Amino acid sequence: DRALVEEKLFPVLLHHLLPSGVLAIQTMYRDPDPPFTNKLLSLWHVDQLKVAFSSLRMLHEREFEETLPDRNGMNRTFFLTNLIAKKEDHAIVR
């Protein structure tokens, strides 16, 4: 669920991201149309991801809709969030 992602996964991602490393995330900000049988438990708008990864420099952010076939070939409109961010390298150059 959302709390698990925010409290456990995001800190692990940040901890393991190397200096100058890039993090790319694609997720959904709302259930697709038509919706899946089970409601999605962790939906993220780009602004929410920017807060979660505020220690990184944002390179790309976007929310958009895209109609694609799902794994069963059924067309659905997906409401997607993309975020690409970079961890700054704070090494001192002499």
C-alpha positions as CSV (number, residue, x, y, z in Angstrom):
1,D,0.0,0.0,0.0
2,R,0.9,3.6,-0.2
3,A,2.3,3.9,3.4
4,L,4.6,0.9,2.8
5,V,6.0,2.5,-0.4
6,E,6.5,5.8,1.2
7,E,8.0,4.5,4.5
8,K,10.0,1.5,3.2
9,L,10.7,1.6,-0.5
10,F,11.4,5.2,-1.2
11,P,14.1,5.5,1.6
12,V,15.8,2.3,0.3
13,L,15.9,3.7,-3.2
14,L,17.4,7.0,-2.0
15,H,19.9,5.2,0.2
16,H,21.2,2.9,-2.7
17,L,21.3,5.6,-5.3
18,L,24.9,6.4,-6.1
19,P,26.2,10.0,-6.4
20,S,25.3,11.2,-9.9
21,G,22.8,8.3,-10.1
22,V,19.5,8.7,-11.9
23,L,16.2,7.5,-10.6
24,A,13.3,6.9,-13.1
25,I,9.8,6.2,-12.0
26,Q,6.6,5.5,-14.0
27,T,3.5,5.0,-12.1
28,M,-0.2,5.8,-12.3
29,Y,-2.0,8.8,-10.7
30,R,-5.5,7.3,-11.0
31,D,-7.1,4.0,-11.9
32,P,-7.2,3.2,-15.6
33,D,-10.5,3.5,-17.6
34,P,-12.0,1.0,-17.7
35,P,-10.7,0.2,-14.2
36,F,-9.0,-3.1,-13.2
37,T,-11.0,-5.6,-11.1
38,N,-9.0,-4.7,-8.1
39,K,-8.5,-1.0,-7.1
40,L,-4.9,0.2,-7.2
41,L,-3.6,0.9,-3.7
42,S,-0.7,3.3,-4.5
43,L,-1.3,6.1,-6.9
44,W,1.1,9.0,-7.2
45,H,0.8,12.5,-8.8
46,V,4.1,14.0,-9.9
47,D,4.0,16.7,-7.2
48,Q,3.8,13.9,-4.5
49,L,6.8,12.2,-6.0
50,K,8.7,15.5,-6.1
51,V,8.1,15.8,-2.4
52,A,9.2,12.2,-1.7
53,F,12.4,12.7,-3.7
54,S,13.0,16.4,-2.9
55,S,16.7,15.7,-2.2
56,L,17.2,14.9,-5.9
57,R,17.4,17.3,-8.8
58,M,14.4,16.9,-11.1
59,L,15.3,16.2,-14.7
60,H,11.9,15.4,-16.1
61,E,8.3,15.3,-14.8
62,R,5.1,14.6,-16.6
63,E,1.5,13.5,-16.1
64,F,-0.3,12.2,-19.1
65,E,-3.0,9.9,-20.4
66,E,-2.3,7.1,-22.9
67,T,-4.6,4.5,-24.3
68,L,-2.9,1.2,-24.7
69,P,-3.8,-2.5,-24.8
70,D,-3.4,-4.2,-21.4
71,R,-1.9,-7.7,-21.0
72,N,-5.2,-9.2,-22.1
73,G,-5.4,-7.0,-25.2
74,M,-8.2,-4.8,-23.9
75,N,-7.7,-1.1,-24.6
76,R,-7.6,1.0,-21.4
77,T,-6.7,4.6,-20.8
78,F,-3.9,4.8,-18.4
79,F,-3.2,7.9,-16.3
80,L,0.6,7.9,-16.0
81,T,3.2,9.8,-14.0
82,N,6.8,10.0,-15.1
83,L,9.6,11.3,-12.9
84,I,13.3,11.3,-13.7
85,A,15.6,12.7,-11.0
86,K,19.4,12.8,-10.3
87,K,21.3,12.6,-7.1
88,E,23.9,15.4,-7.1
89,D,27.5,14.4,-6.7
90,H,28.8,16.6,-3.9
91,A,32.4,15.7,-4.2
92,I,34.8,18.5,-3.7
93,V,36.8,19.3,-6.9
94,R,40.4,20.5,-6.1
